[in-house]
Amino acid sequence: MSQSILLHRSSHIFEPFYRSPAVSESGIHGTGLGLPLARTIVEAMGGRITAKSDLGKGSAFSIHLPERRNARRRTQATDKPARRRHGIL
């Protein structure tokens, strides 16, 4: 299970503080907050995050965000440089 997320447990991976028993027993450190935080951010942006797991091969996570139309035009129309907040443009 350390190389992939078992499908029957994949529904729990986005729950805060969830860590599979195998991960906890293996000594891998973590809080179980990374994926829930990622999902919260992605959903706040109107997107979704999905997970696919193949036993023995590993897991893949995909982030799907809606296209933001006219964003470039709005920035150019104001003639103001984009402001940086918290190191993110």
C-alpha positions in Angstrom: 0.0 0.0 0.0 2.9 2.4 0.4 3.3 2.6 -3.4 -0.4 3.1 -4.2 -3.7 3.9 -2.5 -6.0 1.0 -2.4 -9.2 1.8 -4.2 -11.5 0.8 -1.3 -9.8 3.3 0.9 -9.4 6.1 -1.7 -12.6 7.8 -0.5 -10.8 8.6 2.8 -7.6 10.2 1.4 -9.2 13.7 1.2 -10.5 13.5 4.8 -8.4 15.7 7.3 -6.0 13.7 9.4 -6.6 10.4 7.6 -3.5 8.2 7.3 -3.8 4.6 6.3 -2.8 2.1 8.8 0.0 0.8 6.5 1.5 4.3 6.2 1.3 4.9 9.9 3.0 1.6 10.7 5.7 2.1 8.1 7.0 5.2 10.0 6.3 7.7 7.2 5.8 11.0 8.9 2.9 13.3 8.1 -0.3 14.9 9.4 -2.8 13.8 6.8 -3.5 17.4 5.9 -1.8 17.7 2.5 -4.5 16.2 0.3 -7.4 17.8 2.2 -5.7 21.2 1.9 -5.0 20.7 -1.8 -8.7 19.8 -2.3 -9.9 22.8 -0.4 -7.7 25.2 -2.5 -8.7 23.6 -5.8 -12.4 23.6 -5.0 -12.2 27.3 -3.9 -10.9 28.0 -7.4 -13.9 26.2 -8.9 -12.0 23.1 -9.8 -11.7 19.5 -8.7 -9.0 17.0 -7.8 -9.1 13.4 -8.7 -6.9 10.4 -7.7 -6.1 7.2 -9.7 -4.2 4.4 -8.1 -2.7 1.2 -9.5 -1.6 -1.3 -7.0 2.1 -1.8 -7.1 2.6 1.1 -9.6 1.6 4.1 -7.5 -0.9 6.9 -7.6 -1.6 9.9 -9.8 -3.4 13.0 -8.9 -5.0 15.4 -11.4 -6.2 18.9 -10.8 -8.8 20.3 -13.1 -9.4 24.1 -13.0 -11.9 26.1 -15.0 -10.4 28.3 -17.7 -10.4 31.9 -16.6 -11.5 33.9 -19.6 -10.6 37.6 -20.2 -8.1 37.5 -17.2 -5.3 38.9 -19.4 -7.6 41.6 -20.8 -8.6 42.8 -17.4 -4.9 43.0 -16.2 -3.9 44.9 -19.4 -6.9 47.2 -19.1 -5.9 48.5 -15.7 -2.3 49.0 -16.8 -1.3 48.1 -13.2 1.2 45.3 -12.6 -0.2 42.2 -10.9 0.3 42.3 -7.1 2.1 39.5 -5.3 0.4 38.1 -2.2 2.1 35.5 0.0 4.7 34.8 -2.7 2.1 33.8 -5.3 1.4 35.9 -8.3 
